[in-house]
């Protein structure tokens, strides 16, 4: 297994399973750590709450961030990440069901490196995962 891991911020268990399957099918060995809402993602990144004591030097190589999340949406997560000098160095790719240009432009304005609308088919999702791996994990 690679030491580089991905923080997947996704509340839908079906989408999490789809991502895990796409990574497996693509033979990408990077571990997926899942945060189920925006606040859990921030607790993980900043080593608070249930992640108190986690090694703060152990940062994900990539954050895959959904926008529509409970407790704190993806825009809120992006704002918090960008306000932290350490976390802001981690690349964030918004991976969402949204196809709205306003969501894309706001995500990029708030510091996301890319904005990807989730494709409609599994084979297309696998292609997205492969491209993400090549760009951010190689």
N, C-alpha and C positions, 0 to 999 in steps of 0.2 A: 504494500500500500504506500502511496505517496504521502509525504509529510504535509503537502499542501492540501488544505481542506476548504470546503465551501460551506458558508453559512447560508442556508436556504430559509428565508422568512416567508412562510406560507401557512395559512390557517386551514386550508381545505385538505383533508387527509387523502382524497383521491388525487389531487394535484401533487402531493408529496410522493405518493406511490408511483405516479406517472414519471416524476422526475427521477426517482430511484431506478425505475425500470429503464428509462432512457440512458442514464449513466451506465448501467450494467450492460445494456445492449451495445453501447458505444465503446465498451471495454475501457472505460475511464475509471481508474482505481482511486481517485480522490474521494475521501470520505465526505459524506453530506451530514452536517450538523443542522438540525431543524429547530427553528424557533417558531412557535405557533401564533404569535402576535407581535406587534411592534414593541411593546414594553419588554417582553421576554428577549427579543433581539438586542435591545439596549442593555438589559441586565447581563446578557451573555458577553457582549462587547466590552462593557465597563466593569465586569466582574462584581456585580452586586446581586442582591436578592438570593435566589437559589444557586447562583454562580459565584457567590462570595468565596474567595479562596482559590478560584481558577487562576492559572498563571496568565497574567495580563500581557506577557510577551508572546503568548501563543495566539497569534492573530490569524484569521482566515485569509486565504489567498484571494478570495472573491466572495462578495455578498450578492446573492440573487434575491431580489426584494419585490414582493407583491405590493401593490398600492392599497388594495382594499383589505384592510386588516382590522381585527377587533382591538379595542383599547387604545391603540395609537396607529394611525394609518401610515402608509409608506412615506408620504411627504413629511410627516412628523419625524419619522426615523431618519430620513435624509438630513433634515435640519440639525438633529442632534449629532449625527455622525460628522457633519461638516463643521460643527462648532467645537470639535475635539481634535486637537493636533495629531494625536496618535491614530485615531479611528479614521480621520479624513484621508489617510494615505492608503486605505484599503479600497480597491476598486469596487464600485457598486453598479450592478446591472439591474435595472428595473425589468422584471419579467411578469407581465400582467395580462389580463384579459382585455384591458382597455385598448381601444383603437383611436381614442380622442387625441387630437393634436395638442390641445391645451394640457393634457396630462403629460404628453411627451415633452413639451417645452418647459413645463414646470419642473419635471424630474431632472432634466438637464440643467436648468437654472439652479436647482438646489444641489447640484454636484454629482448626479449620476453620470457614469461614463458612457452608458448606453441605455436605450429603451427598446425593449423587444415585446411586441404583442405575441401572446401565446398562439402558436399555429393551431389550426383546426384538426390536424391529423397527427397520429403518433409518429409516423415516419418523418413528418416535417419537424416535429418536436425533437426527434433524435438528431436531425441535421442541425438544429439550433444548438443543442447540447455539444455536438462535435465542434461547431464553430466557436462556441464559448471556450471550450477546452483549449483549442489551438491558440486563441487570442490571449486568454488570461492565465492559463495554467502551464503553458510550455516553458 
